[in-house]
Amino acid sequence: MPKKISIIGAGLAGLSAGIYLQRDGFETEIFELAPQPGGMCASWKRSGYRFDGCIQWMVGTRKDEPIYSLYKEVGALADDTGICHAGSISVQTGGLIYEVPLALDQFKSFLLGLSACDASAIEIFCRHIEMIGHSALIPGRPCGAMGFPGLLRHSRGFICIVQKYRGKTVYEVVNTFKSDIIRDILTRLMPGDYSAIALFLMLGTRMTGNAGYPLGGAADVVRRMEEKYRALGGRINVNSRVSEIIVVGGRAMGIRSNGRVYQADGVVAACDANYTLKKMLRGMYGHPQLDALLAEAPLFNPLAIVSFGLDRKLGIPFFAICEPTAGLESAPGNRICSYHLRSFDFDDSAAPKDGSSVMVMLDAPLEYWLRLKLDNPAAYKMRKEHLADSVAAELDARYPGFKDAIAVVDIATPATFIRLTNVYKGSYEGFTPTPSALKTNIRKTLPGLKAFCLCGQWTTAGGGLCTAIADGKAAAGLIKKSIR
């Protein structure tokens, strides 16, 4: 009889773990809180419009990349998946809008046009972006044919950048520029307290065609992975909250979901780490790195996402970082300084013919939305509608005719994310990639607990699609070893 593994969470990490375990002859069953697989790789449909709450750019989309091979293994990408590479990012700062080119030579000229006196710093900065762009990015720990020799041969530039900047923040790097405008633009592209490696990685991959938006978005990424998993014999239970991990004699022996016990030979927790440690394991097992990070490390801020289905295309750029033209608030007294705007004019699958879907992502206070939803559902609904009206008015001022083109409106608050994913403090991608967090090697096992491992966004600071999938693969390897 094959060994049986229970997997908690049908996000990318859970699906990935299930695919690799099924492929290796194990019997797996996934338990998912939400009504559908995907986890934080979320998308949803409203009246023929698709809204993508996850993918801005997918690292590793170049077909000669090891990460691309990983995507192919699990079905996240297929040979015929089209990849959209935006030519620029629209950034507004100080009331002015700058089109930041995503081609290195044009980017360099753009920076020089802003500040010729920064020529020396710009030269160094662009050279380091190029080093990242020309390096192979290997998911997870190096092994096999692309092990350490391959890493040294194909990823020397990436290694050099990591060694040089591993302890530096974005602020420390951008402060080498004399120009206030350059500093402002770069810290709009990547928050100043993040690791500088994150900035170089984002720019380097996007400027070399190694990070783009897969047509069909999160919906098709998840659909292909789910189909691959089910074709291998895997089973998924949706609307299935796991309340307990069953431990017998220091060994994970199954789970309890919706009042029923499911026995297993091992458990993979591809879900929220805080809920896993404090609730499902009842605080019986400490995790040195996660306990410290959950208590002290900065998290990605909770989000509200306001989505619009438009009956026409208005030429809105795919990705823009905008300053509000009026007093935009995500909750009373919570004034928004900037928001992210995404438009899917280029993806015909995102809307009915000649239409488009547009999304605005903005920081929102978790406790306000949770309390309002719990105490006064009618006021919660009204406040969501007010937020949508405010955002629509904001976009109409920026793109005349926007309000008249609206066919569908959808609002997701931090309370929505909690309901569907149970994510700790509404943090949609876990720990932010600060230098300190990136230096922390978060173990996927727990001292004293056998036949168990963790994986997903909480075991790698900064999150990301490729890291979630690589984490699932690593978890499959760990759980196989632990139950032998």
Buried (B, 14 or more C-beta within 10 A) or exposed (E): EEBBBBBBBBBBBBBBBBBBBBBEEBBBBBBBBBEBBBBBBBBBBBEBBBBBBBBBBBBBBBBEBBBBBBBBBBBBBEEEBEBBBBEBBBBBBEEEBBBBBBBBEBBBBBBBEBBEEBEEBBEEBBEBBBBBBBBBBBBBEBEEEBEEEBBEEBBBBBEBBBEBBEBBBBBBBBEBBEBEBBBBBBBBBBBBBBBBBBBBBBBBBBBBBBBBBBBBBBBBBBBBBBEBBBEBBBBBBEEBBBEBBBBEEEBBBBBBBEEEEBEBBBBBBBBBBBBBBBBBBEEEBEBEBBBEBBEEBBBBBBBBBBBBBBBBBBEBBBBBBBBBEEEBBBBEEBEBEBBBBBBBBBBBEBBBEEBBBBBBBBBBBBEBBBEBBEEEEEEBEEBBEEBBEBBBBBBBEBBEEBBEBBBBBBBBBBBBBBBBBBBBBBBBBBBBBBBBBBEBEBBBBBEEBBBBBBBBBBBBBBBBBBBBBBBBBBBBBBBBEBBE
